[in-house]
Amino acid sequence: MRQCLALSSLVCSVLLVSPSVYAEAVYAAVASNFTDAMKDIAQQYEAESGNKVVLTFGSSGKFVAQIQHGAPFQVFLSADQNKPDALEKAGLVAANSRFTYAIGALALWSAKPNFIDNNDVHLKSGDFNKVALANPKLAPYGVAAMEVLADLGLTEATKEKWVMGENISQTYQFVSTGNADLGFVALSQIMSQGQIKSGSSWIIPTDQYSPIRQDAVLLKSAEHNVAAQGLLDYLRSDKARSIIHSYGYQTE
C-alpha cells in the first residue's frame, strides 16, 4: 500500500512540474537595427512558449564571420538578404528556412527638436557640423543612405562632413550624443508605437533608396531544434508583425 502511495505521489509530482523545467534556450544573432523590436518579440515568445531567448545584437557582417567559425548561434536575423544567402550557399543554413521578416525604413534624424522639419531642406542647406551614416561596405542602411545622397545630388557637397559608423547602432550613437547634428538611421531606432520618440526627423520616401529586405534563417546546427524553429514561426505570426510594424518596418 505504501509503495502504491509513493508511486502515486511520484506521478502527481511529475504531472505538476512546471513546463519551464523543460524549457529550451534559443541563441539568436540579431542585426542591431532590429534591437528594440526583437526584445519585445522575444519577451512575448518566452511568455507564450516557456522557452528562453538569448539575444546578441551587432553587425550582420561580423555575425557571418562568427557563424562561419562555429559560433553557437541557432537563429540569425540579418540586416539584409546577402549575408543569409551567403551562409545558405555555404551549407550552414537549414533547408527552406530563409524568409524576409522585415523591410526596413530609413530616416534622417537629429537629437535636437525642430532641427529637421520632415524634409530634406536642412540637409541641403549644409548648416550642420557632421552627418552620420553607416559604412556602406558593412551595412545595408549605409548603402541606402548613399543612395539618398546621390538621389539628392549631395554626395560631394556633404562628403567632408561624413562620420561613418561601423553599423547602424554606432551611427545612431553619433547623433544621439551630439557628435553629429544629424544622421541617417533606421526608422526603428527612433520610433516606438508608431511615434517618433525624440528629436526631429525626416522619414525618407522609400522610392529614394533600394528596399532594405531583412532575412532570417535557421542555422544548420539547429535544424532539429523545436524551440529555435518555434521562434522563427513566431516571428511570422500576427502578434510579432504587429510589433514589427509599430517600429516602422513593413512586412510581406
C-alpha positions as CSV (number, residue, x, y, z in Angstrom):
1,M,0.0,0.0,0.0
2,R,2.8,2.4,0.9
3,Q,4.5,1.6,-2.4
4,C,1.3,2.4,-4.3
5,L,1.0,5.7,-2.4
6,A,4.6,6.5,-3.1
7,L,4.2,5.8,-6.8
8,S,1.0,7.8,-6.9
9,S,2.8,10.7,-5.3
10,L,5.7,10.5,-7.8
11,V,3.3,10.5,-10.7
12,C,1.5,13.5,-9.4
13,S,4.8,15.3,-8.9
14,V,5.8,14.7,-12.5
15,L,2.4,16.0,-13.7
16,L,2.6,19.1,-11.6
17,V,6.2,20.0,-12.7
18,S,6.2,23.5,-14.3
19,P,6.6,23.5,-18.2
20,S,9.6,25.9,-17.6
21,V,11.6,22.9,-16.3
22,Y,11.6,21.6,-19.9
23,A,12.2,25.0,-21.5
24,E,14.9,25.3,-24.1
25,A,17.2,28.2,-24.7
26,V,17.4,29.7,-28.2
27,Y,20.5,31.6,-29.2
28,A,19.8,34.3,-31.7
29,A,22.2,36.7,-33.6
30,V,20.2,39.8,-34.5
31,A,21.1,42.8,-36.6
32,S,21.4,45.9,-34.4
33,N,18.7,47.9,-36.2
34,F,16.2,45.3,-35.0
35,T,17.2,45.5,-31.3
36,D,14.1,47.1,-29.7
37,A,11.6,45.2,-31.9
38,M,13.3,41.9,-31.2
39,K,13.4,42.4,-27.5
40,D,9.6,42.9,-27.5
41,I,9.1,39.9,-29.7
42,A,11.4,37.7,-27.6
43,Q,9.6,38.7,-24.4
44,Q,6.2,37.6,-25.9
45,Y,7.6,34.4,-27.3
46,E,9.1,33.5,-23.9
47,A,5.9,34.2,-22.1
48,E,3.9,32.0,-24.6
49,S,6.3,29.2,-25.2
50,G,8.2,28.9,-21.9
51,N,11.4,28.9,-23.8
52,K,14.3,31.3,-23.2
53,V,15.7,33.5,-25.9
54,V,19.3,34.6,-25.6
55,L,19.8,37.6,-27.9
56,T,23.1,39.0,-29.2
57,F,22.9,42.2,-31.2
58,G,25.5,43.6,-33.6
59,S,26.8,43.8,-37.2
60,S,25.4,41.3,-39.6
61,G,28.8,41.0,-41.3
62,K,30.5,40.2,-38.1
63,F,27.9,37.6,-37.3
64,V,28.5,35.9,-40.6
65,A,32.2,35.6,-39.8
66,Q,31.4,34.2,-36.3
67,I,28.9,31.7,-37.7
68,Q,31.4,30.5,-40.3
69,H,33.9,29.9,-37.4
70,G,31.5,27.9,-35.4
71,A,29.7,30.4,-33.1
72,P,26.9,28.6,-31.3
73,F,24.0,30.7,-32.8
74,Q,20.9,28.9,-33.8
75,V,18.9,31.7,-35.4
76,F,20.3,34.6,-37.5
77,L,18.3,37.8,-38.2
78,S,20.3,39.8,-40.8
79,A,20.0,43.4,-41.8
80,D,19.9,42.3,-45.4
81,Q,19.5,39.3,-47.8
82,N,23.0,38.9,-49.0
83,K,24.5,37.6,-45.8
84,P,21.9,34.9,-45.1
85,D,22.2,34.0,-48.8
86,A,26.0,33.6,-48.4
87,L,25.5,31.3,-45.4
88,E,22.9,29.3,-47.3
89,K,25.3,28.8,-50.2
90,A,28.0,27.7,-47.7
91,G,25.7,24.9,-46.4
92,L,25.3,26.5,-43.0
93,V,21.5,27.1,-43.2
94,A,18.7,24.6,-42.7
95,A,16.9,23.9,-45.9
96,N,14.0,26.2,-46.9
97,S,14.3,28.2,-43.7
98,R,15.1,31.6,-45.1
99,F,12.4,34.3,-45.3
100,T,12.1,38.1,-45.1
101,Y,11.0,39.0,-41.6
102,A,11.0,42.8,-42.1
103,I,11.5,45.6,-44.7
104,G,13.5,48.4,-43.2
105,A,12.9,52.2,-43.5
106,L,15.5,54.9,-43.4
107,A,15.2,58.3,-41.6
108,L,17.3,61.4,-41.3
109,W,17.3,62.2,-37.6
110,S,18.6,64.8,-35.2
111,A,18.6,64.6,-31.5
112,K,17.7,68.3,-31.5
113,P,13.9,69.1,-31.5
114,N,12.8,71.2,-34.6
115,F,16.2,70.8,-36.2
116,I,14.7,68.8,-39.1
117,D,11.2,69.7,-40.4
118,N,10.3,66.3,-42.0
119,N,12.1,67.2,-45.3
120,D,15.5,67.5,-46.9
121,V,15.9,71.3,-46.5
122,H,18.3,71.2,-43.6
123,L,20.4,68.6,-45.3
124,K,20.6,70.6,-48.5
125,S,21.5,73.8,-46.6
126,G,24.7,72.3,-45.2
127,D,24.0,74.1,-41.9
128,F,25.2,71.3,-39.7
129,N,28.6,70.1,-38.2
130,K,28.5,66.4,-39.2
131,V,26.2,63.9,-40.9
132,A,26.4,60.3,-39.7
133,L,25.8,57.3,-41.8
134,A,26.6,53.6,-41.5
135,N,29.6,52.3,-43.5
136,P,28.1,51.2,-46.8
137,K,30.7,48.5,-47.1
138,L,29.4,46.9,-44.0
139,A,25.8,48.0,-43.5
140,P,22.7,48.0,-45.8
141,Y,21.4,51.1,-44.1
142,G,24.7,52.8,-45.2
143,V,24.1,51.7,-48.8
144,A,20.6,53.2,-48.6
145,A,22.0,56.5,-47.1
146,M,24.4,56.8,-50.0
147,E,21.6,56.2,-52.5
148,V,19.6,59.0,-50.9
149,L,22.6,61.4,-51.1
150,A,23.1,60.5,-54.7
151,D,19.4,60.9,-55.5
152,L,19.5,64.4,-53.9
153,G,22.8,65.3,-55.7
154,L,24.5,65.8,-52.3
155,T,27.2,63.2,-52.3
156,E,30.2,65.5,-53.0
157,A,28.7,68.5,-51.2
158,T,28.3,66.6,-47.9
159,K,31.4,64.3,-48.1
160,E,33.7,66.3,-45.9
161,K,31.1,66.2,-43.1
162,W,30.5,62.5,-43.1
163,V,31.2,60.4,-40.0
164,M,30.7,56.7,-40.5
165,G,29.5,54.1,-38.0
166,E,30.6,50.5,-38.2
167,N,26.9,49.6,-38.0
168,I,23.6,51.5,-37.7
169,S,23.8,51.3,-33.9
170,Q,27.0,53.2,-33.8
171,T,25.6,55.7,-36.3
172,Y,22.7,56.3,-34.0
173,Q,25.1,56.9,-31.1
174,F,27.0,59.6,-33.1
175,V,23.7,61.5,-33.5
176,S,22.3,60.9,-30.0
177,T,25.4,62.1,-28.3
178,G,25.6,65.3,-30.4
179,N,28.8,64.3,-32.2
180,A,26.8,64.7,-35.4
181,D,24.0,67.2,-35.8
182,L,22.1,64.7,-37.9
183,G,22.4,61.3,-39.4
184,F,20.8,58.5,-41.5
185,V,19.4,56.0,-39.1
186,A,17.0,53.1,-39.2
187,L,13.4,54.4,-38.5
188,S,13.0,51.6,-36.0
189,Q,15.7,53.2,-33.8
190,I,13.7,56.4,-33.3
191,M,10.2,55.1,-33.5
192,S,8.0,53.3,-30.9
193,Q,4.3,52.5,-31.1
194,G,4.2,54.4,-34.4
195,Q,5.6,57.7,-32.9
196,I,9.0,59.4,-33.1
197,K,10.4,59.1,-29.6
198,S,12.6,62.2,-29.5
199,G,14.4,64.9,-31.6
200,S,13.3,65.7,-35.1
201,S,13.3,63.7,-38.3
202,W,12.6,63.3,-42.0
203,I,11.2,59.9,-42.8
204,I,12.7,59.4,-46.2
205,P,10.4,58.3,-49.1
206,T,11.1,54.7,-49.9
207,D,11.4,55.4,-53.6
208,Q,14.7,57.2,-52.9
209,Y,16.6,54.0,-51.9
210,S,16.5,50.3,-52.7
211,P,14.3,48.2,-50.5
212,I,16.0,47.1,-47.3
213,R,14.8,43.5,-47.1
214,Q,16.0,41.8,-43.9
215,D,16.1,37.9,-44.0
216,A,16.1,35.4,-41.1
217,V,17.4,31.8,-41.2
218,L,17.6,28.8,-39.0
219,L,21.2,27.6,-38.9
220,K,22.0,24.1,-39.9
221,S,23.2,23.2,-36.4
222,A,19.7,23.8,-35.1
223,E,17.6,22.3,-37.8
224,H,16.0,19.8,-35.3
225,N,15.7,22.4,-32.5
226,V,12.0,22.8,-31.9
227,A,12.4,26.0,-29.8
228,A,14.6,27.7,-32.5
229,Q,12.1,26.8,-35.2
230,G,9.3,28.0,-32.9
231,L,10.9,31.4,-32.6
232,L,11.1,31.8,-36.3
233,D,7.5,30.7,-36.7
234,Y,6.5,33.2,-34.0
235,L,8.4,35.9,-35.9
236,R,5.9,35.4,-38.8
237,S,2.8,35.5,-36.5
238,D,0.3,38.3,-36.5
239,K,1.4,39.3,-32.9
240,A,5.0,39.6,-34.0
241,R,4.1,41.5,-37.1
242,S,2.1,44.0,-35.1
243,I,5.3,44.7,-33.1
244,I,7.4,45.0,-36.2
245,H,5.0,47.5,-37.8
246,S,5.0,49.6,-34.6
247,Y,8.7,50.2,-35.1
248,G,8.3,51.5,-38.7
249,Y,9.1,48.3,-40.6
250,Q,6.9,46.7,-43.3
251,T,6.3,43.0,-43.7
252,E,5.4,40.9,-46.7
